Every structure is written in C-alpha cells, then in structure tokens.
C-alpha cells in the first residue's frame, strides 16, 4: 500500500525567497506580488536571496543558499489597493484622513536553480 501512495505523490520544486524585507514560498509558474523592484514589464530578473529549496530533498541555507537562484519575469508594475490612515485628536476638532497606495511588482516565477 505504501508503494502505491509513494508513486502517486507528485513532488514539485519550491523555494523560499526573501525580497523587500518579506519571505515568500514560490514554485515554478506562480504569480507573486512583491514590493517594487526595478525593471520594465517583460524583463527577466534573478532573485539571489534564496533561504530554502525543497522538492525531493530539502536544502536549507544558513541563512542563504549559496549558488541558488530563482528566475522570474516582471508581469506588472502597479500600485496596491488604497490604505486609509485616519488621525484624530479628541475634543480639538482636528481630523486628518490620508490615503496610501504602495507600489508593487507582480512576478511570474519561471525557474528555480539549486
């Protein structure tokens, strides 16, 4: 029974990358929204800060994996949804409403090299 289960398990490669002060678990073909990166739509970039690569065997960096890269294509340069910031001082009739839209880059992961 265990051989049947093992043969049906589809092992896919994934990586944990660090960009913009955040960590993302990505695999090939994923669309990821990250903090703004330099480049035009259609450009191919390499993300070198790879913390972990998994698949048939797991490789964990200390803190980064040497020689590991994730290749991605820039799909979109845009702004995220608007965040409203409301500040108020009670009893002073002082109110302030600000809006903020964070610039983002949408990436399509094209390859993982470990």
PyMOL commands that set and color helices and strands:
alter all, ss='L'
color gray80, all
select helices_A, chain A and resi 2-8
alter helices_A, ss='H'
color red, helices_A
select strands_A, chain A and resi 14-19+22-27+31-35+44-47+50-54+59-60+69-79+83-89+94-100+103-113
alter strands_A, ss='S'
color yellow, strands_A
deselect
rebuild
show_as cartoon
